[in-house]
């Protein structure tokens, strides 16, 4: 079963991942990193846009960044209940 930790690691810090004969950098998904805009570079040369809680949920379910751009190809779109999304968000807040 594929989970967030498969790419982002158990600590949420991301890093180099091999998938389907390709290598990519999974971003840091720790809550503080996401809301501060330190999760990685945005598209092009722009800096990453900070996420809100709703942006995080939208990224998980729709694969969309706060600026409206699509997330990179490896990011799956998850079907989750509102309660599961809330629980996941709370979990992300515990990662240091």
N, C-alpha and C positions, 0 to 999 in steps of 0.2 A: 504494500500500500504506500502510495506517495503522500508525504506530509510536508508541512512547512519546513521541518527540520532536515528533510532530504536535501534541500538546496541551501537554506539559510543557516543550518546548523542548530544544534540543541540550544546554543546560547543566543541565537538570532543575529549574530554578527555577519553572516554571509561569508563570501569568499569564492575561490575558484571551484567550479563545478564542471564535471564532464557529464554530458547527456546527449544521447543520440549522435555520437561521433563528433560532438562539438564541445568547445570549452567556453564558458562564460563566467562573469563575475556576478554572483548573487548579492544583492544589496543588503545592507544592515537593516533589519526590521525591528530593532529595539525601539520601543515607544519614544524615548527621549531623542533618539536619532531621527525618527520620522518627523516629529513635530518641530524639530529644530532645523530641518532641511539639511542635515549632515548624513543622510542615508545614501548619498551617491550623487553623481552628476545627473542633471536632467538631460533632455535631448539637446543635441548640438553643443555649443560652448556655454550655454546658460548654466547657472547654478541650480541645484535641485530646489524645488518648491516645497516649503513645509506642508505637512499633512495636518488636517483636522481629524477628529474621530470619524466623522462621516466620510472623509476622503479615504481613510484607511479601509473602512467597510466597502466602499465603492471599488477600491483597488482589488480587494479580495474577491468580490463577486462579479465585477464588470471588467476588470483589467485596465482601469483608467487612472492616470496620474492626476494630481490636483489641478494641473494646468490643462487638463482635457486630452492630453496625448495618451496613446495606448502604451501600456507597459510592454516590455520586451517579450519576445516570443516564448521563452520558457515558462512564463507565469501563467499557471492554469486559472480558470475562472471557477470558483467554488460555489456550490449551491448550499447555503447554510440558513438555518432559522435565525431570526433576530436574536434570540437568546444565545445561540451558539456564537454569533458574531460578537455580542456583548461580552461573553465569556472569553473569547479569543483576545479581544481588545484588553480586557483586564489582565490576561496572562502576559501580553506584550509589555504591559506596564511593570511587570515584575522582573523583566530581564535587565541585567546590569551589563 
